[in-house]
Amino acid sequence: MTFQVYDTTLRDGAQREGLSYSVVDKLAVARLLDEFGVGFIEGGWPGAVPKDTEFFRRARTELDLRHALLVAFGATRR
C-alpha cells in the first residue's frame, strides 16, 4: 500500500501567532519538504494573499521539485 502526504505547513503552519514566513522562507521550506518526499505541498492562497501570489510566481522558476506537487488553497464557502 502506498500513500501521499499533503503538507499544509506553508499555509496552516504560518498562522501561528508571531510567525511570518517570507517568500524566501516559503521557497526554502518547500525545497526541504520535497527532499523529505512529501507528495503535495499546499503553498498558500494565491490571489487572496499577496505574499502567496509572489511565492507561486517565483516557485515556477526557482523550485525544481522532484517528488512534490505544489498546490494552492482555495475556499469553497464563506
N, C-alpha and C positions, 0 to 999 in steps of 0.2 A: 504494500500500500504506500502511495506517495501523497504528500500534501504540500501546499504552498503557504508561506507566512505572508499575511497582509499587514504591513507595519504602518502605524499612524504616528510615529514619533515626530515627524516634521509638522504635523498639524495638532493632534491631541496633546502630544508631548510639549508643545510650545505654549500651551495655555496655562501652565503653572504660574502662579504669582511670582513676579520678579525674574522670570526667564524670558529672554527675547533672542531668537536666532536671527543673525544677519543672513543675507543671501549667501555669503561665503560660507558661513556655518552650515547652512542647509545643504549646500553642494558637498561639503566635506562629509557630513553625516550620511548623505545618500551614497557616496562612494564606499563608506565603511559598511553600510547595510548591504550593498551589492556584494562586497567581498565576503560577508557572512553567508551569502547565499539566499537572502530574503527574496521571495518571489515577486512581491508587489510593494512599492513604496508610495504611500499617499503623500504627495508633495505640498498639499495645501489647497487653497481655493482661488485659482486664478480668475481674474475678472472682478472679484469682490475684495480681494486683499492685494494692494499694490506690490508688496514685497513678494507675495506668492506669484504674481504675474511675472515679475522680474526673474524669480527663480526658474520658472518654466521656460522663459525666453533664453536664459543663459544655459540651462540644462541641455538644450538642443545641441549646443556646440561644445560645452565644457565637460559633459559627462559621457563616458564610454561604458555604459552598464553592460555587464556580461551575463548576469543572472536575473536581475530585477526588471520589471516593467514599471515605469513611472506613471502614476495615476493621479487624477485630480479629485478633490472633494467637491460635492455639489449637493445642495439641499433640494429636497423634493416637496417640502411643505414648510410653510412659515409657522 
